Amino acid sequence: MKERIKSYVIILFGIAITAMAISLFFVPNKVVSGGASGLSTVLYYTVGIKPSLANALINVVLLILSLFCLGKEFVLKTLFSSGILSLFIELFSHFPPVTDNVLLATIFGAVLYGSGIGLVLSQKSTTGGTDILGRLIQYFFPQWKIGKILLGVDLFVIFLSFITFKTTEAVLYGILALFISTTAIDWLMKSLNISKLAFIITDKGQEIAELLIATSPRGVTLVDVKGVYSNTPKKMMICALKESEIPDFQRKILQGDKQAFIIYSESQQIVGNGFYIYE
């Protein structure tokens, strides 16, 4: 239950940051970075529909279509996130814009937008929009890669900004925002997934391994090794863990064997039980 609550708090925080980027940076400065938020901005300046309402309508239409293709579970989870996003967009639309400088709005808005989307994605959720459309297109054309589909949709939305505002600067700012937000998402996802590999050389491998398995969520691999200098048999434990778990992990190791030799190595990606990589 605690993990589930923590996950929803992170999702809400990510959605709030995303909504701030849209309402306080993008929409007031006519920055169209692609996706449902970009299309909402275009609709706001062409037909006068509020960005919050436009975002909700776009997601509802896509969710109805995806109900028949992607399943009920995907629709319900996305409905929650996209609905909350629309509410936050409406809430922040009543606040004054942070800046009227288009370049600053593009840069800082894109960083906020990418960070917010990244946090939502890290919890196996989505804010809807192009993610739904991309999955729908991939359902009918499974040979197409989701990354290229999303890029194509975003570029089409940015092209609509040229038709709406009739200026190449709108397109250039949109491409810049798309590049920055995508980079922010990639950086955040990579940072959240960086973990540690621990190698422990000890004489009490079996006892320490049993202690770790009984008191932590991580598994342990035990290997027979031999110290060349001392010419004595030892045990080496290999354990993958998250960086925040290191202090408690190390305390337990030294509690079992004060002479234990511990090596930490950074791992860019771990796939398996307890570790999640968004694709």
ABEGO torsion letter per residue (X at the ends): XAAAAAAAAAAAAAAAAAAAAAAAAAAAAGBBAEEAAAAAAAAAAAAGBBAAAAAAAAAAAAAAAAAAAAEAAAAAAAAAAAAAAAAAAAAAAABBBABABAAAAAAAAAAAAAAAAAAAAAAGBBAEEAAAAAAAAAAABAABBAAAAAAAAAAAAAAAAAAAAGBAAAAAAAAAAAAAAAAAAAAAAAAAABBBBBBBBBAAAAAAAAAAAAABABBBBBBBBBBAAAGBBBBBBBBBBBAAAAAAAAAAAAAABAABBBBBBBBABBBEBGBBBBX
